[in-house]
């Protein structure tokens, strides 16, 4: 009875399986979508310029669908995390802090809601061009910051699981800046997508390690050094599998994607000087992607 009570208290304070699978799935879907579109550009042999979001051609709307979907997912994440009205208070009846795990997750969603909102606004206002990289840096750096200080009072292996997540967040933040800074280099864009996916898969796997389905306690001893090494090895395997997936996707898309045929429509890049750089829309398998090219 005592062990069950302690476990229940731990689960309530530290999180749930669903609380890890939900954000992990969002990170993975967004990272995978970005990776596929980046590789499609390369496979088509088109001029490359980094994008944090890609257009989705829909017959019923010309709006930037991806930023809107990201905003919806972030708002849904906040509402699901909070769950019910009792969780919206940070103090209990005795004045002690409560629900801070939920509030930390909501703050994470809020930072990416900001980045997605900037994506949406920048699609309409060229003065905001380039601000997206900074906002994604803030989002991932903020996520890493929250989870680094999420470790207090946790067993050794539990802390290691979350520390691996912090590493993924730091790499996402760094590659977000590099992708915007070296925007014509596809390697930085691929790295950003890869680490975004790693952030997602590890978030999900961490949930299953800490909160196995149908069990009150984890399968592994949270104070075992061998288990700590096992967790570290798993994290690296996630990264290696991600790299393998990048290679497979590239070769598959190289076979399936026809060469890009530039359209005749040219639009001046909002940050370019007269006569310097332009960008054009290149149709690719019903998805219009924007690429930067030197003007004639």
Sine and cosine of phi, psi and omega as CSV:
sin_phi,cos_phi,sin_psi,cos_psi,sin_omega,cos_omega
0.00,0.00,-0.68,0.73,-0.01,-1.00
-0.91,0.42,-0.68,0.74,-0.02,-1.00
-0.90,0.44,-0.65,0.76,0.00,-1.00
-0.90,0.44,-0.67,0.74,0.01,-1.00
-0.88,0.47,-0.69,0.72,-0.01,-1.00
-0.90,0.44,-0.66,0.75,0.00,-1.00
-0.90,0.44,-0.69,0.73,0.01,-1.00
-0.87,0.49,-0.68,0.73,0.03,-1.00
-0.89,0.45,-0.64,0.77,0.01,-1.00
-0.90,0.43,-0.71,0.70,0.00,-1.00
-0.88,0.48,-0.68,0.74,-0.02,-1.00
-0.90,0.43,-0.64,0.77,-0.06,-1.00
-0.98,0.20,-0.60,0.80,-0.18,-0.98
-0.99,-0.12,-0.38,0.93,0.01,-1.00
0.69,-0.72,-0.13,-0.99,-0.01,-1.00
-0.65,-0.76,0.19,-0.98,0.07,-1.00
-0.88,0.48,-0.73,0.68,-0.02,-1.00
-0.88,0.48,-0.58,0.81,0.01,-1.00
-0.91,0.42,-0.30,0.95,0.08,-1.00
-0.99,-0.14,-0.60,0.80,-0.05,-1.00
-0.94,0.35,-0.63,0.78,-0.04,-1.00
-0.88,0.48,-0.85,0.52,0.01,-1.00
-0.91,0.42,-0.57,0.82,0.03,-1.00
-0.87,0.49,-0.67,0.75,0.02,-1.00
-0.90,0.44,-0.64,0.76,0.01,-1.00
-0.90,0.44,-0.73,0.68,0.01,-1.00
-0.88,0.48,-0.66,0.75,-0.06,-1.00
-0.93,0.36,-0.70,0.71,-0.01,-1.00
-0.87,0.49,-0.73,0.69,0.00,-1.00
-0.91,0.42,-0.67,0.74,0.01,-1.00
-0.91,0.41,-0.67,0.74,-0.02,-1.00
-0.91,0.40,-0.67,0.74,0.03,-1.00
-0.88,0.48,-0.69,0.73,0.02,-1.00
-0.90,0.43,-0.65,0.76,0.00,-1.00
-0.90,0.44,-0.74,0.67,-0.03,-1.00
-0.86,0.52,-0.70,0.71,-0.02,-1.00
-0.93,0.36,-0.61,0.79,0.07,-1.00
-0.88,0.47,-0.71,0.71,-0.02,-1.00
-0.94,0.35,-0.51,0.86,0.05,-1.00
-0.91,0.41,-0.61,0.79,0.07,-1.00
-0.88,0.47,-0.73,0.68,-0.01,-1.00
-0.91,0.41,-0.67,0.74,-0.02,-1.00
-0.90,0.43,-0.52,0.86,0.01,-1.00
-0.99,0.17,-0.19,0.98,-0.02,-1.00
0.96,0.29,0.40,0.92,-0.01,-1.00
-1.00,0.06,0.42,-0.91,0.10,-0.99
-0.84,0.55,0.63,-0.78,-0.14,-0.99
-0.93,-0.37,0.63,-0.78,0.18,-0.98
-0.54,-0.84,0.72,-0.70,-0.11,-0.99
-0.90,0.44,0.62,-0.78,0.13,-0.99
-0.74,-0.67,0.63,-0.78,0.13,-0.99
-1.00,0.05,-0.22,0.97,0.11,-0.99
-0.53,-0.85,0.42,-0.91,-0.03,-1.00
-0.83,-0.55,0.58,-0.81,0.02,-1.00
-0.90,0.44,0.54,-0.84,0.11,-0.99
-0.86,-0.50,0.90,-0.43,-0.04,-1.00
-0.97,0.25,0.91,-0.40,0.08,-1.00
-0.82,-0.57,0.66,-0.75,-0.08,-1.00
-0.92,0.39,-0.48,0.87,-0.13,-0.99
-1.00,-0.05,-0.07,1.00,0.02,-1.00
-0.39,-0.92,0.51,-0.86,0.09,-1.00
-0.94,-0.35,0.19,0.98,-0.02,-1.00
-0.96,0.29,0.41,-0.91,0.06,-1.00
-0.94,0.34,0.99,-0.11,-0.17,-0.98
-0.93,0.37,-0.69,0.72,-0.10,-1.00
-0.86,0.51,-0.76,0.65,0.05,-1.00
-0.85,0.53,-0.60,0.80,0.01,-1.00
-0.91,0.41,-0.68,0.73,0.03,-1.00
-0.89,0.45,-0.64,0.77,0.03,-1.00
-0.89,0.46,-0.66,0.75,0.03,-1.00
-0.89,0.46,-0.69,0.73,0.01,-1.00
-0.88,0.47,-0.69,0.73,-0.01,-1.00
-0.90,0.43,-0.62,0.79,0.01,-1.00
-0.92,0.39,-0.69,0.72,0.03,-1.00
-0.90,0.44,-0.68,0.73,0.03,-1.00
-0.89,0.47,-0.64,0.77,0.03,-1.00
-0.87,0.49,-0.67,0.74,0.01,-1.00
-0.89,0.45,-0.73,0.69,-0.04,-1.00
-0.91,0.41,-0.63,0.78,0.01,-1.00
-0.94,0.35,-0.65,0.76,0.01,-1.00
-0.86,0.51,-0.69,0.72,-0.06,-1.00
-0.96,0.26,-0.54,0.84,0.19,-0.98
0.94,0.34,-0.93,0.37,-0.05,-1.00
-0.63,-0.77,0.18,-0.98,-0.16,-0.99
-0.88,0.48,-0.48,0.88,-0.04,-1.00
-0.90,0.44,-0.42,0.91,-0.05,-1.00
-0.99,0.13,-0.13,0.99,-0.05,-1.00
-0.99,0.12,-0.01,1.00,0.03,-1.00
-0.96,-0.27,0.73,-0.68,0.00,-1.00
-1.00,0.01,-0.06,1.00,0.03,-1.00
-0.80,-0.60,0.60,-0.80,0.10,-0.99
-1.00,0.05,-0.12,-0.99,-0.07,-1.00
-0.91,0.41,-0.32,0.95,0.00,-1.00
-0.99,-0.16,0.09,1.00,0.05,-1.00
1.00,0.06,0.11,0.99,0.03,-1.00
-1.00,0.09,0.50,-0.87,0.04,-1.00
-0.92,0.40,0.59,-0.81,0.05,-1.00
-0.50,-0.87,0.31,-0.95,0.09,-1.00
0.88,0.47,0.32,0.95,-0.07,-1.00
-0.93,0.36,-0.46,0.89,0.08,-1.00
-0.87,0.48,-0.69,0.72,0.02,-1.00
-0.91,0.41,-0.65,0.76,-0.01,-1.00
-0.92,0.39,-0.58,0.81,0.06,-1.00
-0.90,0.43,-0.70,0.72,0.04,-1.00
-0.89,0.46,-0.64,0.77,0.02,-1.00
-0.91,0.42,-0.62,0.79,0.05,-1.00
-0.89,0.45,-0.62,0.79,0.07,-1.00
-0.88,0.48,-0.75,0.66,0.03,-1.00
-0.87,0.49,-0.62,0.79,-0.04,-1.00
-0.90,0.44,-0.62,0.78,0.00,-1.00
-0.91,0.42,-0.60,0.80,0.03,-1.00
-0.99,0.17,-0.41,0.91,0.14,-0.99
-0.90,0.44,-0.63,0.78,0.06,-1.00
-0.89,0.46,-0.73,0.68,-0.02,-1.00
-0.88,0.48,-0.67,0.75,0.00,-1.00
-0.92,0.39,-0.59,0.81,0.04,-1.00
-0.90,0.43,-0.65,0.76,0.06,-1.00
-0.89,0.46,-0.65,0.76,0.09,-1.00
-0.82,0.58,-0.72,0.69,-0.04,-1.00
-0.91,0.41,-0.71,0.70,-0.02,-1.00
-0.92,0.38,-0.61,0.79,-0.01,-1.00
-0.92,0.40,-0.44,0.90,0.04,-1.00
-0.93,0.36,-0.30,0.96,-0.01,-1.00
-0.93,-0.36,-0.35,0.94,-0.08,-1.00
-0.76,-0.66,0.95,-0.32,-0.08,-1.00
-0.91,0.41,-0.31,0.95,0.01,-1.00
-0.92,0.39,-0.32,0.95,0.00,-1.00
-1.00,-0.05,0.03,1.00,-0.01,-1.00
-0.87,0.49,0.74,-0.68,0.00,-1.00
0.99,-0.10,-0.33,0.94,0.01,-1.00
-0.95,0.30,-0.34,0.94,-0.03,-1.00
-0.88,0.48,-0.66,0.75,0.00,-1.00
-0.87,0.49,-0.66,0.75,0.02,-1.00
-0.90,0.43,-0.66,0.75,-0.02,-1.00
-0.92,0.39,-0.61,0.79,0.05,-1.00
-0.94,0.33,-0.55,0.84,0.11,-0.99
-0.88,0.48,-0.72,0.69,0.03,-1.00
-0.88,0.48,-0.66,0.75,-0.02,-1.00
-0.88,0.48,-0.78,0.63,-0.04,-1.00
-0.96,0.27,-0.60,0.80,0.06,-1.00
-0.91,0.42,-0.62,0.78,0.05,-1.00
-0.91,0.42,-0.65,0.76,0.06,-1.00
-0.87,0.49,-0.72,0.70,0.03,-1.00
-0.89,0.46,-0.65,0.76,0.02,-1.00
-0.88,0.47,-0.71,0.71,0.00,-1.00
-0.89,0.46,-0.69,0.72,-0.07,-1.00
-0.98,0.20,-0.40,0.92,0.10,-1.00
-0.90,0.43,-0.66,0.75,0.03,-1.00
-1.00,-0.04,0.31,0.95,0.08,-1.00
-1.00,-0.09,-0.01,1.00,-0.17,-0.98
-1.00,0.00,-0.24,0.97,-0.11,-0.99
-0.85,0.53,0.77,-0.64,0.07,-1.00
0.98,0.19,0.09,1.00,-0.02,-1.00
-1.00,0.03,0.48,-0.88,0.11,-0.99
-0.88,0.47,0.30,-0.96,-0.13,-0.99
-0.82,0.57,-0.76,0.65,-0.06,-1.00
-0.94,0.33,-0.64,0.77,0.06,-1.00
-0.85,0.53,-0.71,0.70,0.02,-1.00
-0.89,0.45,-0.62,0.78,0.02,-1.00
-0.90,0.43,-0.64,0.77,0.04,-1.00
-0.86,0.52,-0.71,0.70,-0.01,-1.00
-0.96,0.27,-0.50,0.87,0.04,-1.00
-0.91,0.41,-0.60,0.80,0.09,-1.00
-0.88,0.48,-0.61,0.79,0.05,-1.00
-0.90,0.43,-0.61,0.79,0.05,-1.00
-0.88,0.47,-0.67,0.74,0.03,-1.00
-0.86,0.51,-0.70,0.71,0.02,-1.00
-0.88,0.48,-0.65,0.76,0.01,-1.00
-0.90,0.44,-0.68,0.73,0.00,-1.00
-0.88,0.47,-0.68,0.74,0.01,-1.00
-0.92,0.40,-0.59,0.81,0.08,-1.00
-0.89,0.46,-0.69,0.72,-0.01,-1.00
-0.90,0.44,-0.69,0.72,-0.01,-1.00
-0.90,0.43,-0.73,0.68,-0.04,-1.00
-0.95,0.32,-0.43,0.90,0.09,-1.00
-0.89,0.46,-0.69,0.73,0.03,-1.00
-0.92,0.39,-0.71,0.70,-0.02,-1.00
-0.90,0.44,-0.63,0.78,-0.02,-1.00
-0.90,0.44,-0.61,0.79,0.04,-1.00
-0.97,0.23,-0.62,0.79,-0.04,-1.00
-0.94,0.34,-0.73,0.68,0.02,-1.00
-0.97,-0.26,0.89,0.46,-0.21,-0.98
-0.93,0.36,-0.32,0.95,0.02,-1.00
-1.00,-0.04,-0.03,1.00,0.01,-1.00
-0.99,-0.10,0.94,-0.35,-0.07,-1.00
-0.92,0.38,-0.37,0.93,-0.02,-1.00
-0.89,0.46,-0.65,0.76,0.01,-1.00
-0.92,0.39,-0.58,0.81,0.03,-1.00
-0.94,0.35,-0.66,0.75,0.05,-1.00
-0.89,0.45,-0.66,0.75,0.01,-1.00
-0.89,0.46,-0.66,0.75,0.03,-1.00
-0.88,0.48,-0.73,0.69,0.02,-1.00
-0.90,0.44,-0.66,0.75,-0.02,-1.00
-0.87,0.48,-0.74,0.68,-0.03,-1.00
-0.96,0.29,-0.46,0.89,0.12,-0.99
-0.91,0.42,-0.66,0.75,0.06,-1.00
-0.91,0.40,-0.65,0.76,0.05,-1.00
-0.87,0.48,-0.66,0.75,0.07,-1.00
-0.84,0.54,-0.66,0.75,-0.01,-1.00
-0.95,0.31,-0.75,0.66,-0.05,-1.00
-0.91,0.41,-0.60,0.80,0.00,-1.00
-0.96,0.30,-0.57,0.82,0.08,-1.00
-0.84,0.54,-0.72,0.69,-0.02,-1.00
-0.92,0.39,-0.74,0.68,-0.03,-1.00
-0.90,0.44,-0.60,0.80,0.04,-1.00
-0.86,0.51,-0.63,0.77,0.03,-1.00
-0.88,0.48,-0.68,0.73,-0.01,-1.00
-0.95,0.30,-0.50,0.87,0.06,-1.00
-0.94,0.34,-0.65,0.76,-0.09,-1.00
-1.00,0.07,-0.54,0.84,-0.08,-1.00
-0.74,-0.67,0.94,0.34,-0.01,-1.00
-0.85,0.53,0.58,-0.81,-0.01,-1.00
-0.90,0.45,0.78,-0.63,0.08,-1.00
0.98,0.20,0.18,0.98,0.00,-1.00
-0.80,-0.61,0.51,-0.86,0.01,-1.00
-1.00,0.08,-0.40,0.92,-0.05,-1.00
-0.74,-0.67,0.41,-0.91,0.04,-1.00
-0.88,0.47,0.38,-0.92,0.02,-1.00
-0.95,0.30,-0.44,0.90,-0.10,-1.00
-0.97,-0.25,0.46,-0.89,0.04,-1.00
-0.97,0.26,0.88,-0.47,-0.08,-1.00
-0.96,0.29,-0.05,1.00,0.03,-1.00
-0.88,-0.48,0.27,0.96,-0.06,-1.00
-1.00,-0.10,0.80,-0.60,0.01,-1.00
-0.90,0.44,-0.60,0.80,0.04,-1.00
-0.89,0.46,-0.63,0.77,0.04,-1.00
-0.91,0.42,-0.58,0.81,0.04,-1.00
-0.90,0.45,-0.67,0.74,0.05,-1.00
-0.92,0.40,-0.59,0.80,0.04,-1.00
-0.88,0.48,-0.70,0.72,0.01,-1.00
-0.89,0.45,-0.70,0.72,0.00,-1.00
-0.88,0.47,-0.66,0.76,0.02,-1.00
-0.91,0.42,-0.65,0.76,0.03,-1.00
-0.86,0.51,-0.68,0.73,-0.02,-1.00
-0.88,0.48,-0.70,0.72,0.02,-1.00
-0.90,0.43,-0.61,0.79,0.04,-1.00
-0.90,0.44,-0.58,0.81,0.09,-1.00
-0.86,0.52,-0.71,0.70,-0.01,-1.00
-0.90,0.43,-0.72,0.70,-0.01,-1.00
-0.89,0.45,-0.64,0.77,0.05,-1.00
-0.90,0.44,-0.62,0.78,0.03,-1.00
-0.88,0.47,-0.68,0.74,0.04,-1.00
-0.89,0.45,-0.67,0.74,0.04,-1.00
-0.87,0.49,-0.66,0.75,0.01,-1.00
-0.90,0.44,-0.63,0.78,0.05,-1.00
-0.85,0.52,-0.73,0.68,-0.03,-1.00
-0.90,0.44,-0.71,0.71,0.00,-1.00
-0.89,0.45,-0.72,0.70,0.00,-1.00
-0.87,0.49,-0.66,0.75,-0.03,-1.00
-0.88,0.47,-0.73,0.68,-0.04,-1.00
-0.93,0.37,-0.58,0.82,0.07,-1.00
-0.91,0.42,-0.73,0.69,-0.01,-1.00
-0.93,0.36,-0.51,0.86,0.05,-1.00
-0.88,0.47,-0.57,0.82,0.01,-1.00
-0.98,0.20,-0.64,0.77,-0.14,-0.99
-1.00,0.04,-0.42,0.91,-0.12,-0.99
-1.00,-0.01,0.85,-0.53,0.05,-1.00
-0.95,0.31,0.40,-0.92,0.04,-1.00
-0.85,0.53,0.60,-0.80,-0.02,-1.00
-0.94,0.35,0.69,-0.72,0.07,-1.00
-0.92,-0.39,0.96,-0.27,-0.06,-1.00
-0.85,0.53,0.64,-0.76,0.10,-1.00
-0.99,0.13,0.11,-0.99,-0.01,-1.00
-1.00,-0.06,0.05,1.00,-0.03,-1.00
-1.00,-0.02,0.87,-0.49,0.01,-1.00
-0.91,-0.42,0.70,-0.71,0.02,-1.00
-0.80,-0.60,0.71,-0.70,-0.05,-1.00
-0.94,0.34,0.72,-0.69,0.04,-1.00
-0.93,0.37,0.73,-0.68,-0.11,-0.99
-0.89,0.46,-0.38,0.92,-0.05,-1.00
-0.97,-0.26,0.13,0.99,-0.08,-1.00
-1.00,0.02,0.40,-0.92,0.10,-0.99
-1.00,0.06,0.37,-0.93,0.01,-1.00
-0.81,0.58,0.80,-0.60,0.06,-1.00
0.98,0.18,0.11,0.99,-0.04,-1.00
-0.99,-0.14,-1.00,-0.09,-0.07,-1.00
-0.97,-0.24,0.54,-0.84,0.06,-1.00
-0.77,-0.64,0.24,-0.97,0.19,-0.98
-0.72,-0.69,0.42,-0.91,-0.04,-1.00
-0.70,-0.72,0.29,-0.96,0.03,-1.00
-0.99,-0.13,0.80,-0.61,0.00,-1.00
-0.90,-0.44,0.90,-0.44,0.01,-1.00
-0.94,0.33,0.76,-0.65,0.01,-1.00
-0.67,-0.74,0.96,-0.27,0.06,-1.00
0.76,0.64,0.73,0.69,0.03,-1.00
0.94,0.34,0.18,0.98,0.09,-1.00
-0.87,-0.50,0.86,-0.51,0.00,-1.00
-1.00,0.06,0.87,-0.50,0.03,-1.00
-0.90,-0.43,0.61,-0.79,-0.05,-1.00
-0.99,-0.10,0.75,-0.66,-0.01,-1.00
-0.78,-0.63,0.57,-0.82,0.01,-1.00
-1.00,0.01,0.71,-0.71,0.02,-1.00
-0.64,-0.76,0.39,-0.92,0.08,-1.00
-0.97,0.24,0.68,-0.73,0.00,-1.00
-0.96,0.28,0.46,-0.89,-0.01,-1.00
-0.96,0.28,0.00,0.00,0.00,0.00
